Amino acid sequence: MKIIDKKGKLFGLINSFDLLVLMVIIAGLVFVGSRLNFNQSETVIDEQTYDITFLIEEVRSATVDAMTIGDRLYEYDTNLYFGEVVNYEYENHPVFIETDSGELIKALNDERFDIYVTVRSKAVKGPFNVSIATKRVAVGRHLTLLGRYAAVDGVVVKMVEIDD
């Protein structure tokens, strides 16, 4: 018995071209099946409230004056609501000045300030990240936020989960 007969059938049962098409379809189904997550029984997304503290460095006094408790902040790229300012503190921005002897000393700049702004936000807490207004939020992440009178670029320095 020949493997491929005169009609091009494999073992006299199936056409070799049909077998090739069938194998491609099966490979595609296996690939798609391997990419699907069939474990849908666990809750993987949870909404949680966070107090997020941002450090906004080296701003003018006008920016400090524009911050007020209760201000609603929005994410810059999407203009989606990010959260409400619950606290802010500011201090003079430190600078390092070289003395005549070449030594660096720390001094405070009277014209520039560092602001620590705490924002209370509702976040989507997933298994691998926390997201607010379509942005992943984590300590060390830079975000630009808009208030009523100011737009600021800050880095997240602290995240505290609040029990509702």
N, C-alpha and C positions, 0 to 999 in steps of 0.2 A: 504494500500500500504506500502510495506516495504522500509526502507531506502536503504539497500543493498540486492539485489535479489540473486537467486541461482547462477547466472553467475558472481557474484562479481561486478555488475554494480551499481553505485550510482543512485538512483531513476530510475533505468532502462535505463539511458542515457549514462553514461560514466564509464569506468572501474576505480576503485579506484587507481590502480597503475598509470594509464595514467593521472589521475587528480594530483597525487603527482608530477609526472615529469613536468607537465604543470605549477604547482605552483612554482617549483624550477626555471624553465626557466623565468617566469615572475619576480620572486624576483631578479634574476641575471640581467635582463634588467633594472629593477628599480634602482638597485645599480649602474650599469654602467652609466645610464642616470643621476643619481644624481651627479656623479663625473665629468661629462663633463661641460666645460664652454661654454655656448651657446652665451654669449655676446661677439662677435668678432668685433662689429662695432667700438669700441673705439681703439685708438692707445695706446698700453700699453708699448711699447718699443720705446725709442728715443735715438739717438746718440748725445752726448754732449761733449764739451771740458772742461776739468777741470785742474786747477792748484792745485796739491796735495803736501803739505809740509810734509816731513818725518823728524822725529828726530832720529838721529843715535847717540847713546850714547857711551861714553867711548872708543873711537877708537884711534889708534896710529897715528902719524903724516904721516906715509906712506899712510894711507887711505885718509887722508885729501888731500895729494898731488895727489892721484889718481883721485879725483873728478875734472871734468872740465865741464864748461858750453858747451852744445851742445852734450854731451855724450848720447848715446842711452842706455836705461836701459831695461832689460828683466826680466820677472818673473822667479824666480828660479826653481820652480817645472816643469813648462811646456816649458820654454825657449821661450815663446811668447813675442813679443814686448810690453813693458809697457808704455814707454813714453820717452821724451827728457828732460834732465836737463836744466832748464832755469835760475836757480839761486842757489847758495849755500853760506852759511855763517857758520863759525865755531867759537867756543870759548873754553877756557879751561874748562875741566870737574870739577865741584865743588866736594869737599870732606869735610867731617866733622871730625875734629880732637878734641880729648878730651884733655883738659888742665889738669895740676896737681890738680887743684881744682875741677875737675869733670865736668866742663862746656864744652859744645860743641861749637866750632867756625868753621865757614865756611872758607875754603881755596881753592885755585885753584891748580889743578894738572898740572904741566908743561909738563907731558909726555902723558897725555890723553886728548882727545877733544870730544866735542859734535858738531855734524854737523846738520844743518838744510838745507835739500835739497828740492828744489821745482821742481817738475816734471810736465810737460804739457802732458796730456794724452787724447786720445779719449776714451770715456766711453760709455757703454750701460746703459742708465738710465731707469730703470723699475719702476713700481708703488711702489715697496717696497725696492729697493736697487739700488746701482750703482756698475757695474762690469767692470773690466778691465782685459784682458788676463785671463779670466775664474775665477778671484778672486773677491770676494765681497770686496769693499773698503768702509771704514767708519772711522771716527775719533775714535782713540783708537785701531784700528786693526793693528796687527803686520804683516809685509810682508818682504820677503827676495827678494832683487833685485840684478841683475848682471849687471855690467858695463864692459867696455873693460878691465879695470885693477883691479877692486875690486868687491867683493860680500859683501853686507851690509844687516843687519837686522835692520829694523827701524819701528817705530810706526807712524801712520798717526796722525798729530796734527792739520791739517787744510785742508779744501777742499773748493775751490772757483770755482763756475761755470763761465766759460768764454763765453761771447756772441761772436758768430762767425761773 
